[in-house]
Amino acid sequence: MTLMEQARGAAAAGRAQDYAALVERAAQAGEAEAWLEMAQWRLGGQYGPRDVKAAHALLDKAVAAGQVAAIRLKATLVGNGTPGRRDPDKAAKLLRRIEKADPYAAVQLASVKAMRTPGEIRRLPVETLLESPIIRAIRGLLSPQECNYIRILAEPQLEPSFVLDPRTGQRIPHPVRTSSGMSFGPTAEDRVIQLINARLAQVTGTRPEQGEPLHVLRYLPGQEYRPHVDALPGVANQRQWTVLVYLNHGYGGGGTRFDLAGVEFAGREGDALIFRNVDEAGAGDPRTRHAGLPVTQGTKWLATRWIRARRYHPWEEETW
């Protein structure tokens, strides 16, 4: 039994300290899987501080050893620029190394080739639902294949929406949002997700690095997102824009309603709803209060990207 096999056994038994010690021993013994595991620790700030530079150094050792999952993760980080400059060509080269051994890499490369160009996106008609506050819609911004790609990647990572009780520190059901969700943070923002984020930046006239990680929500019957605004209180780097992309249709209910603005929108698969969260002075605009109405039947999938006024650094501001 390898040291990493022993480490997985310790983890399954809940022996965290033994697990960590065994992984470190496996890394010292040259087990590539252990280098990948420790790289993920450094990225997530587990068993020590977050250190992206150290994570890349560990990943490089695993990549040199041909560890498939490490090559895929390295490609993701290089492609989305965590940290530093994005290098999609290098990311694609890494993925091509493993596409015969890794179905996910093969699907990612094929999906990138099938995506529409920025010029094709510019030709899509924009519907103005309201001038002030700005609320717009673009039909078919994402293709059915792209919507399916997001759903497939998101589903295994969905978690119920919770918040921390400030009195007890315990997780309690979210008081406003009753869906399940996940975010494509830096370790999950592959080339397809990166190009989708670039498209959402294009249609809002912003830069991709201003956006928060793409967030996916799944609503089952009875679930909803109660009235709220997306602008945040007391932050210097405000959420100026929101883009909602409907990832499927065929469910009942689930429209998006701006109760103060008198607008309601129900999108089909691939349709995008875009609205500006701030007024001319850059302050949160209360007229953008909106709700995801309860789903009455079926399942609703939605992707959201909140776009800030300036560059947003998820590796500095969020837990991945």
C-alpha positions as CSV (number, residue, x, y, z in Angstrom):
1,M,0.0,0.0,0.0
2,T,1.4,3.4,-1.0
3,L,1.6,6.3,1.4
4,M,-1.1,8.1,-0.5
5,E,-3.4,5.1,-0.2
6,Q,-2.7,5.1,3.6
7,A,-3.4,8.8,3.6
8,R,-6.8,8.3,1.9
9,G,-7.7,5.6,4.5
10,A,-6.8,8.0,7.3
11,A,-8.9,10.7,5.7
12,A,-11.9,8.4,5.3
13,A,-11.6,7.5,9.0
14,G,-11.6,11.1,10.0
15,R,-8.0,11.1,11.2
16,A,-7.0,14.5,9.8
17,Q,-3.6,14.8,11.5
18,D,-2.5,11.3,10.3
19,Y,-3.8,12.1,6.8
20,A,-1.7,15.3,6.6
21,A,1.4,13.7,7.9
22,L,1.1,10.8,5.5
23,V,0.6,13.1,2.5
24,E,3.7,15.0,3.5
25,R,5.7,11.7,3.8
26,A,4.4,10.7,0.4
27,A,5.5,14.0,-1.1
28,Q,9.0,13.5,0.4
29,A,9.0,10.0,-1.1
30,G,8.3,11.4,-4.6
31,E,4.6,10.4,-5.0
32,A,3.2,12.8,-7.6
33,E,-0.3,12.5,-6.3
34,A,1.0,13.9,-3.0
35,W,2.5,16.9,-4.7
36,L,-0.9,17.6,-6.3
37,E,-2.7,17.2,-2.9
38,M,-0.3,19.6,-1.3
39,A,-0.7,22.1,-4.2
40,Q,-4.4,22.1,-3.5
41,W,-3.7,22.7,0.2
42,R,-1.7,25.8,-0.7
43,L,-4.3,27.1,-3.1
44,G,-7.1,26.7,-0.5
45,G,-5.2,27.7,2.6
46,Q,-5.5,24.2,4.2
47,Y,-2.9,22.8,6.6
48,G,-1.1,26.1,6.3
49,P,-1.3,29.5,4.7
50,R,-2.5,30.1,1.2
51,D,0.5,30.4,-1.1
52,V,-0.2,30.4,-4.9
53,K,3.5,30.5,-5.8
54,A,4.2,27.4,-3.6
55,A,1.2,25.7,-5.2
56,H,2.6,26.2,-8.7
57,A,6.0,24.8,-7.6
58,L,4.3,21.7,-6.3
59,L,2.2,21.4,-9.4
60,D,5.2,21.7,-11.6
61,K,6.8,18.7,-10.0
62,A,3.6,16.7,-10.5
63,V,3.2,17.9,-14.1
64,A,6.8,16.8,-14.8
65,A,5.9,13.4,-13.4
66,G,2.9,13.2,-15.9
67,Q,0.2,13.3,-13.2
68,V,-3.0,13.8,-15.3
69,A,-5.0,15.7,-12.7
70,A,-2.1,18.0,-11.9
71,I,-1.7,18.8,-15.6
72,R,-5.4,19.6,-15.9
73,L,-5.2,21.9,-12.8
74,K,-2.1,23.6,-14.1
75,A,-3.8,24.3,-17.4
76,T,-6.8,25.8,-15.6
77,L,-4.6,28.1,-13.5
78,V,-2.4,29.1,-16.4
79,G,-5.4,29.7,-18.5
80,N,-7.2,32.0,-16.1
81,G,-4.1,33.8,-14.8
82,T,-3.9,32.6,-11.2
83,P,-1.8,34.5,-10.5
84,G,-0.5,36.8,-13.1
85,R,-0.9,36.9,-16.9
86,R,-3.3,34.5,-18.6
87,D,-1.7,32.2,-21.1
88,P,-4.5,30.3,-23.0
89,D,-2.1,28.9,-25.6
90,K,0.1,27.3,-22.9
91,A,-3.1,26.0,-21.2
92,A,-4.3,24.4,-24.4
93,K,-0.8,22.8,-24.9
94,L,-1.0,21.2,-21.5
95,L,-4.5,19.9,-22.2
96,R,-3.5,18.4,-25.5
97,R,-0.9,16.4,-23.5
98,I,-3.6,14.6,-21.7
99,E,-6.7,14.7,-24.0
100,K,-6.3,11.0,-24.9
101,A,-6.2,10.0,-21.2
102,D,-8.6,12.5,-19.8
103,P,-12.1,12.8,-21.2
104,Y,-12.6,16.1,-19.5
105,A,-9.6,17.7,-21.2
106,A,-10.8,16.4,-24.6
107,V,-14.3,17.8,-24.1
108,Q,-12.9,21.1,-22.9
109,L,-10.7,21.4,-26.0
110,A,-13.6,20.5,-28.4
111,S,-16.0,22.9,-26.6
112,V,-13.5,25.8,-27.0
113,K,-13.3,25.2,-30.8
114,A,-17.1,25.2,-31.1
115,M,-17.6,28.6,-29.2
116,R,-18.8,31.7,-31.1
117,T,-16.4,34.6,-31.7
118,P,-16.8,38.0,-30.1
119,G,-17.8,39.3,-33.6
120,E,-20.7,36.9,-33.7
121,I,-21.8,37.9,-30.2
122,R,-21.8,41.6,-31.2
123,R,-24.4,40.8,-33.9
124,L,-26.9,39.4,-31.3
125,P,-29.8,41.8,-30.8
126,V,-30.2,43.5,-27.5
127,E,-33.6,44.1,-26.0
128,T,-34.0,47.1,-23.7
129,L,-36.6,46.2,-21.1
130,L,-36.1,49.4,-19.1
131,E,-34.0,52.5,-19.6
132,S,-33.7,53.5,-16.0
133,P,-32.5,51.5,-14.2
134,I,-30.9,49.8,-17.2
135,I,-32.4,46.3,-17.7
136,R,-31.6,44.5,-20.9
137,A,-32.0,41.0,-22.4
138,I,-30.0,39.1,-25.0
139,R,-31.6,36.0,-26.4
140,G,-29.3,33.0,-27.0
141,L,-26.2,34.5,-25.5
142,L,-25.0,31.0,-24.6
143,S,-25.5,28.0,-26.8
144,P,-27.3,24.9,-25.5
145,Q,-24.0,23.1,-25.5
146,E,-22.4,25.8,-23.3
147,C,-25.4,25.7,-20.9
148,N,-25.1,21.9,-20.7
149,Y,-21.3,22.2,-20.0
150,I,-21.9,24.5,-17.1
151,R,-24.7,22.3,-15.6
152,I,-22.6,19.2,-15.8
153,L,-19.5,20.8,-14.2
154,A,-21.6,22.5,-11.5
155,E,-23.9,19.7,-10.4
156,P,-21.4,17.6,-8.4
157,Q,-20.3,20.7,-6.5
158,L,-23.7,22.1,-5.5
159,E,-24.3,22.9,-1.9
160,P,-27.4,24.1,-0.1
161,S,-27.5,27.9,0.5
162,F,-26.5,28.6,4.1
163,V,-25.2,31.5,6.1
164,L,-23.5,31.6,9.5
165,D,-25.6,32.5,12.5
166,P,-23.7,35.5,14.1
167,R,-24.8,34.3,17.6
168,T,-23.8,30.7,17.4
169,G,-21.4,30.5,14.5
170,Q,-23.5,27.6,13.1
171,R,-24.6,27.2,9.5
172,I,-28.3,27.9,9.2
173,P,-30.6,28.0,6.1
174,H,-30.1,31.2,4.0
175,P,-32.9,33.6,4.9
176,V,-33.3,34.9,1.3
177,R,-32.0,32.2,-1.0
178,T,-33.4,28.6,-0.8
179,S,-31.5,27.2,-3.8
180,S,-28.3,25.1,-4.0
181,G,-25.3,26.7,-5.6
182,M,-21.6,26.7,-6.4
183,S,-18.9,29.0,-7.8
184,F,-16.3,28.5,-10.5
185,G,-13.4,29.9,-8.5
186,P,-9.8,30.0,-9.9
187,T,-9.3,26.3,-9.6
188,A,-12.4,25.5,-11.6
189,E,-12.4,28.4,-14.1
190,D,-11.3,26.3,-17.1
191,R,-10.9,27.7,-20.6
192,V,-14.6,27.3,-21.5
193,I,-15.8,29.1,-18.3
194,Q,-13.1,31.7,-18.9
195,L,-14.4,32.4,-22.4
196,I,-18.0,32.6,-21.1
197,N,-16.9,35.1,-18.5
198,A,-15.2,37.1,-21.3
199,R,-18.5,37.1,-23.2
200,L,-20.4,38.4,-20.2
201,A,-17.8,41.2,-19.9
202,Q,-18.2,42.0,-23.6
203,V,-22.0,42.5,-23.3
204,T,-21.6,44.7,-20.3
205,G,-18.7,46.8,-21.6
206,T,-16.4,45.7,-18.8
207,R,-13.2,43.7,-18.5
208,P,-13.2,40.0,-17.6
209,E,-11.1,40.6,-14.5
210,Q,-13.8,42.8,-13.0
211,G,-16.2,39.9,-12.6
212,E,-16.6,37.7,-9.5
213,P,-16.4,33.9,-10.1
214,L,-19.3,32.6,-12.2
215,H,-21.9,31.4,-9.7
216,V,-24.5,28.7,-10.5
217,L,-27.8,28.2,-8.8
218,R,-30.2,25.3,-9.0
219,Y,-33.8,25.7,-7.9
220,L,-36.1,22.8,-7.1
221,P,-39.9,23.1,-6.8
222,G,-40.8,25.6,-4.0
223,Q,-37.3,27.2,-4.0
224,E,-36.8,30.9,-4.7
225,Y,-34.6,33.9,-4.2
226,R,-36.6,36.4,-2.3
227,P,-36.5,40.2,-3.1
228,H,-33.0,41.6,-2.7
229,V,-30.5,44.0,-4.4
230,D,-27.1,42.8,-5.6
231,A,-25.2,46.0,-4.7
232,L,-23.3,45.5,-1.4
233,P,-23.3,47.9,1.6
234,G,-20.1,49.6,2.5
235,V,-17.7,48.3,-0.1
236,A,-15.3,50.4,-2.2
237,N,-15.4,48.0,-5.2
238,Q,-19.1,47.9,-5.9
239,R,-21.0,45.4,-8.0
240,Q,-22.0,47.6,-10.9
241,W,-23.6,45.0,-13.1
242,T,-25.3,41.7,-12.8
243,V,-25.7,39.2,-15.7
244,L,-28.1,36.3,-15.2
245,V,-28.0,33.5,-17.8
246,Y,-30.8,31.0,-17.9
247,L,-29.2,27.5,-18.3
248,N,-32.4,25.6,-19.1
249,H,-36.2,26.0,-19.7
250,G,-39.2,23.8,-19.3
251,Y,-39.8,24.4,-15.6
252,G,-42.8,26.2,-14.1
253,G,-42.6,29.6,-12.4
254,G,-39.1,30.9,-11.7
255,G,-39.2,34.2,-13.5
256,T,-37.1,37.2,-12.4
257,R,-39.2,40.1,-11.1
258,F,-38.1,43.7,-10.4
259,D,-41.0,44.7,-8.2
260,L,-40.1,48.4,-7.9
261,A,-39.3,48.8,-11.6
262,G,-42.3,46.9,-12.8
263,V,-40.4,44.4,-15.0
264,E,-40.6,40.6,-15.1
265,F,-38.6,38.4,-17.3
266,A,-38.7,34.6,-18.0
267,G,-35.7,33.4,-20.0
268,R,-35.2,30.3,-22.1
269,E,-32.0,28.3,-22.2
270,G,-29.1,30.5,-23.1
271,D,-30.9,33.8,-22.6
272,A,-29.2,36.6,-20.6
273,L,-30.7,39.3,-18.4
274,I,-28.4,42.2,-17.7
275,F,-29.0,45.1,-15.3
276,R,-27.0,47.9,-13.7
277,N,-27.0,47.8,-9.9
278,V,-25.8,51.4,-9.3
279,D,-27.0,54.9,-10.1
280,E,-25.1,57.7,-11.8
281,A,-23.2,58.4,-8.6
282,G,-22.1,54.8,-8.2
283,A,-24.3,54.1,-5.2
284,G,-26.6,51.1,-5.0
285,D,-29.9,51.6,-6.8
286,P,-32.8,50.4,-4.8
287,R,-35.0,50.2,-7.9
288,T,-33.0,47.1,-8.9
289,R,-34.5,45.1,-6.2
290,H,-35.5,41.8,-7.7
291,A,-36.6,38.3,-6.9
292,G,-36.2,34.8,-8.4
293,L,-39.8,33.7,-8.2
294,P,-40.7,30.3,-6.7
295,V,-40.3,27.3,-9.1
296,T,-43.6,25.5,-9.3
297,Q,-42.5,22.4,-11.2
298,G,-39.3,21.0,-12.7
299,T,-35.8,22.3,-12.0
300,K,-34.4,25.7,-12.9
301,W,-30.7,26.3,-13.5
302,L,-29.2,29.8,-13.5
303,A,-25.7,31.2,-13.8
304,T,-24.9,34.6,-12.3
305,R,-21.9,36.9,-12.7
306,W,-21.6,40.0,-10.5
307,I,-19.3,42.5,-12.1
308,R,-17.4,45.0,-10.0
309,A,-16.3,48.6,-10.7
310,R,-12.6,47.6,-10.7
311,R,-10.5,44.4,-10.9
312,Y,-11.6,41.7,-8.5
313,H,-9.1,39.3,-6.9
314,P,-10.9,36.1,-5.8
315,W,-7.6,34.6,-4.6
316,E,-7.3,37.5,-2.1
317,E,-11.0,38.1,-1.2
318,E,-12.7,34.7,-1.1
319,T,-12.3,31.1,0.1
320,W,-12.2,28.9,-2.9
